[in-house]
Amino acid sequence: MFSTITKLCKTQFRLMVKWRKGGVYLIKILIIGVIIVLIVLVLSVLTINKGYSYKHSVDKPEDNPYLTNKKEKQ
């Protein structure tokens, strides 16, 4: 996918230099690409922060029914 985008950008740049047209199209592609990258980056950071902020809880040994059953049997 990256090579396709690179080829597209090179092609558009050549067209822009040759005919002085297509520059607006190239800029639109670059702006849309940057926006997509920023959205993915923000969503990744939000997801990671949400995962790290989750508080894990562990049951106390007194609340463990399996541990009390073992004590009663002995």
BABA-840981 format. One record per atom (N, C-alpha, C): z negated, x, y; residue number from 1; atom name. Coordinates in steps of 0.1 Angstrom, whole numbers, plus 2048, in hexadecimal, padded with zeros to 3 digits. Layout:
N
up:Z east:X north:Y num:NUM atome:CA
...
This chain:
74
up:800 east:808 north:7F4 num:1 atome:N
up:800 east:800 north:800 num:1 atome:CA
up:800 east:809 north:80D num:1 atome:C
up:7F8 east:814 north:80C num:2 atome:N
up:7F8 east:81D north:818 num:2 atome:CA
up:805 east:823 north:81B num:2 atome:C
up:80C east:827 north:810 num:3 atome:N
up:819 east:82D north:812 num:3 atome:CA
up:823 east:823 north:818 num:3 atome:C
up:822 east:816 north:814 num:4 atome:N
up:82B east:80C north:819 num:4 atome:CA
up:829 east:80A north:828 num:4 atome:C
up:81C east:80A north:82C num:5 atome:N
up:819 east:809 north:83A num:5 atome:CA
up:81E east:815 north:842 num:5 atome:C
up:81C east:821 north:83C num:6 atome:N
up:821 east:82D north:843 num:6 atome:CA
up:830 east:82D north:844 num:6 atome:C
up:837 east:829 north:83A num:7 atome:N
up:845 east:828 north:83B num:7 atome:CA
up:84A east:81E north:845 num:7 atome:C
up:843 east:812 north:846 num:8 atome:N
up:846 east:808 north:850 num:8 atome:CA
up:844 east:80D north:85E num:8 atome:C
up:839 east:814 north:860 num:9 atome:N
up:836 east:81A north:86D num:9 atome:CA
up:840 east:824 north:871 num:9 atome:C
up:844 east:82D north:868 num:10 atome:N
up:84E east:837 north:86B num:10 atome:CA
up:85B east:831 north:86E num:10 atome:C
up:85F east:826 north:867 num:11 atome:N
up:86C east:81F north:869 num:11 atome:CA
up:86B east:819 north:877 num:11 atome:C
up:861 east:812 north:87A num:12 atome:N
up:860 east:80C north:887 num:12 atome:CA
up:860 east:816 north:892 num:12 atome:C
up:859 east:822 north:890 num:13 atome:N
up:859 east:82C north:89B num:13 atome:CA
up:868 east:831 north:89D num:13 atome:C
up:86F east:833 north:892 num:14 atome:N
up:87D east:838 north:893 num:14 atome:CA
up:885 east:82E north:89B num:14 atome:C
up:883 east:821 north:898 num:15 atome:N
up:88B east:817 north:89F num:15 atome:CA
up:887 east:817 north:8AE num:15 atome:C
up:87A east:819 north:8B1 num:16 atome:N
up:876 east:819 north:8BF num:16 atome:CA
up:87C east:824 north:8C6 num:16 atome:C
up:87D east:830 north:8C0 num:17 atome:N
up:883 east:83B north:8C6 num:17 atome:CA
up:892 east:839 north:8C8 num:17 atome:C
up:899 east:834 north:8BE num:18 atome:N
up:8A7 east:832 north:8BF num:18 atome:CA
up:8AB east:828 north:8C9 num:18 atome:C
up:8A6 east:81C north:8C8 num:19 atome:N
up:8AB east:811 north:8D0 num:19 atome:CA
up:8A1 east:80D north:8DB num:19 atome:C
up:896 east:813 north:8DC num:20 atome:N
up:88B east:80F north:8E5 num:20 atome:CA
up:887 east:801 north:8E3 num:20 atome:C
up:88A east:7FC north:8D7 num:21 atome:N
up:886 east:7EE north:8D3 num:21 atome:CA
up:87C east:7EF north:8C7 num:21 atome:C
up:875 east:7E5 north:8C5 num:22 atome:N
up:86C east:7E5 north:8B9 num:22 atome:CA
up:85F east:7EB north:8BC num:22 atome:C
up:85D east:7F0 north:8C8 num:23 atome:N
up:850 east:7F6 north:8CB num:23 atome:CA
up:845 east:7EC north:8CC num:23 atome:C
up:848 east:7E0 north:8D0 num:24 atome:N
up:83E east:7D5 north:8D1 num:24 atome:CA
up:83A east:7D1 north:8C2 num:24 atome:C
up:844 east:7D1 north:8BA num:25 atome:N
up:841 east:7CD north:8AC num:25 atome:CA
up:838 east:7D8 north:8A5 num:25 atome:C
up:83B east:7E4 north:8A8 num:26 atome:N
up:832 east:7EF north:8A3 num:26 atome:CA
up:824 east:7EE north:8A8 num:26 atome:C
up:823 east:7EB north:8B4 num:27 atome:N
up:815 east:7EA north:8BA num:27 atome:CA
up:80E east:7DE north:8B4 num:27 atome:C
up:815 east:7D3 north:8B2 num:28 atome:N
up:80F east:7C7 north:8AC num:28 atome:CA
up:80A east:7CB north:89E num:28 atome:C
up:812 east:7D2 north:896 num:29 atome:N
up:80E east:7D6 north:888 num:29 atome:CA
up:801 east:7DF north:889 num:29 atome:C
up:801 east:7E8 north:892 num:30 atome:N
up:7F6 east:7F1 north:893 num:30 atome:CA
up:7E9 east:7EA north:897 num:30 atome:C
up:7EA east:7E1 north:8A1 num:31 atome:N
up:7DF east:7D9 north:8A6 num:31 atome:CA
up:7D9 east:7D0 north:89B num:31 atome:C
up:7E2 east:7CA north:893 num:32 atome:N
up:7DE east:7C1 north:888 num:32 atome:CA
up:7D7 east:7C9 north:87E num:32 atome:C
up:7DC east:7D5 north:87B num:33 atome:N
up:7D6 east:7DE north:871 num:33 atome:CA
up:7C8 east:7E3 north:875 num:33 atome:C
up:7C7 east:7E6 north:881 num:34 atome:N
up:7BA east:7EB north:886 num:34 atome:CA
up:7B0 east:7DF north:886 num:34 atome:C
up:7B4 east:7D3 north:889 num:35 atome:N
up:7AB east:7C8 north:889 num:35 atome:CA
up:7A7 east:7C5 north:87B num:35 atome:C
up:7B0 east:7C6 north:871 num:36 atome:N
up:7AC east:7C3 north:863 num:36 atome:CA
up:7A2 east:7CE north:85E num:36 atome:C
up:7A5 east:7DA north:862 num:37 atome:N
up:79B east:7E5 north:85E num:37 atome:CA
up:78E east:7E3 north:864 num:37 atome:C
up:78D east:7DF north:870 num:38 atome:N
up:780 east:7DC north:877 num:38 atome:CA
up:779 east:7D1 north:870 num:38 atome:C
up:780 east:7C6 north:86D num:39 atome:N
up:77A east:7BB north:866 num:39 atome:CA
up:774 east:7BF north:859 num:39 atome:C
up:77C east:7C6 north:851 num:40 atome:N
up:777 east:7CB north:844 num:40 atome:CA
up:76B east:7D4 north:845 num:40 atome:C
up:76B east:7DD north:84F num:41 atome:N
up:75F east:7E6 north:852 num:41 atome:CA
up:753 east:7DE north:856 num:41 atome:C
up:754 east:7D4 north:85E num:42 atome:N
up:749 east:7CC north:863 num:42 atome:CA
up:743 east:7C4 north:857 num:42 atome:C
up:74C east:7BE north:84F num:43 atome:N
up:747 east:7B6 north:843 num:43 atome:CA
up:740 east:7BF north:839 num:43 atome:C
up:745 east:7CB north:837 num:44 atome:N
up:73F east:7D5 north:82E num:44 atome:CA
up:731 east:7D8 north:833 num:44 atome:C
up:730 east:7DC north:83F num:45 atome:N
up:723 east:7DF north:845 num:45 atome:CA
up:719 east:7D4 north:844 num:45 atome:C
up:71D east:7C8 north:847 num:46 atome:N
up:715 east:7BC north:846 num:46 atome:CA
up:710 east:7BA north:837 num:46 atome:C
up:719 east:7BB north:82E num:47 atome:N
up:716 east:7B9 north:820 num:47 atome:CA
up:70C east:7C4 north:81B num:47 atome:C
up:70E east:7D0 north:81F num:48 atome:N
up:705 east:7DB north:81B num:48 atome:CA
up:6F7 east:7D8 north:821 num:48 atome:C
up:6F6 east:7D5 north:82E num:49 atome:N
up:6EA east:7D3 north:834 num:49 atome:CA
up:6E2 east:7C7 north:82E num:49 atome:C
up:6EA east:7BC north:82A num:50 atome:N
up:6E3 east:7B1 north:824 num:50 atome:CA
up:6DE east:7B5 north:816 num:50 atome:C
up:6E5 east:7BD north:80F num:51 atome:N
up:6E0 east:7C1 north:802 num:51 atome:CA
up:6D4 east:7CA north:803 num:51 atome:C
up:6D3 east:7D3 north:80D num:52 atome:N
up:6C8 east:7DC north:80E num:52 atome:CA
up:6BC east:7D4 north:814 num:52 atome:C
up:6BE east:7C9 north:81B num:53 atome:N
up:6B2 east:7C2 north:821 num:53 atome:CA
up:6AC east:7B8 north:817 num:53 atome:C
up:6B3 east:7B6 north:80C num:54 atome:N
up:6AD east:7AD north:802 num:54 atome:CA
up:6A0 east:7B2 north:7FC num:54 atome:C
up:696 east:7AA north:7FC num:55 atome:N
up:689 east:7AF north:7F7 num:55 atome:CA
up:687 east:7AB north:7E8 num:55 atome:C
up:687 east:7B5 north:7E0 num:56 atome:N
up:685 east:7B3 north:7D2 num:56 atome:CA
up:676 east:7B1 north:7CF num:56 atome:C
up:673 east:7A8 north:7C6 num:57 atome:N
up:665 east:7A5 north:7C3 num:57 atome:CA
up:663 east:7A8 north:7B4 num:57 atome:C
up:657 east:7AC north:7B1 num:58 atome:N
up:654 east:7AF north:7A3 num:58 atome:CA
up:647 east:7A7 north:7A0 num:58 atome:C
up:647 east:7A1 north:794 num:59 atome:N
up:63C east:798 north:790 num:59 atome:CA
up:630 east:7A1 north:78D num:59 atome:C
up:624 east:79C north:790 num:60 atome:N
up:618 east:7A3 north:78E num:60 atome:CA
up:615 east:7A3 north:77F num:60 atome:C
up:60E east:7AD north:779 num:61 atome:N
up:60C east:7AD north:76B num:61 atome:CA
up:603 east:7A1 north:766 num:61 atome:C
up:5FB east:79B north:76F num:62 atome:N
up:5F3 east:78F north:76C num:62 atome:CA
up:5FC east:783 north:769 num:62 atome:C
up:608 east:783 north:770 num:63 atome:N
up:610 east:777 north:76F num:63 atome:CA
up:61A east:778 north:764 num:63 atome:C
up:61A east:783 north:75D num:64 atome:N
up:624 east:785 north:752 num:64 atome:CA
up:61F east:77E north:745 num:64 atome:C
up:625 east:773 north:741 num:65 atome:N
up:621 east:76C north:735 num:65 atome:CA
up:621 east:774 north:728 num:65 atome:C
up:62A east:77D north:727 num:66 atome:N
up:62C east:785 north:71B num:66 atome:CA
up:620 east:78F north:719 num:66 atome:C
up:61C east:794 north:724 num:67 atome:N
up:610 east:79D north:724 num:67 atome:CA
up:603 east:796 north:720 num:67 atome:C
up:601 east:78A north:725 num:68 atome:N
up:5F5 east:783 north:722 num:68 atome:CA
up:5F5 east:77F north:713 num:68 atome:C
up:601 east:77B north:70E num:69 atome:N
up:602 east:777 north:700 num:69 atome:CA
up:5FE east:783 north:6F7 num:69 atome:C
up:602 east:78F north:6FA num:70 atome:N
up:5FF east:79B north:6F2 num:70 atome:CA
up:5F0 east:79D north:6F3 num:70 atome:C
up:5EA east:79B north:6FE num:71 atome:N
up:5DB east:79D north:6FF num:71 atome:CA
up:5D4 east:793 north:6F6 num:71 atome:C
up:5D9 east:786 north:6F6 num:72 atome:N
up:5D2 east:77C north:6EF num:72 atome:CA
up:5D3 east:77E north:6E0 num:72 atome:C
up:5DE east:784 north:6DB num:73 atome:N
up:5E0 east:786 north:6CD num:73 atome:CA
up:5D7 east:792 north:6C8 num:73 atome:C
up:5D4 east:79B north:6D0 num:74 atome:N
up:5CC east:7A6 north:6CC num:74 atome:CA
up:5BE east:7A3 north:6CC num:74 atome:C
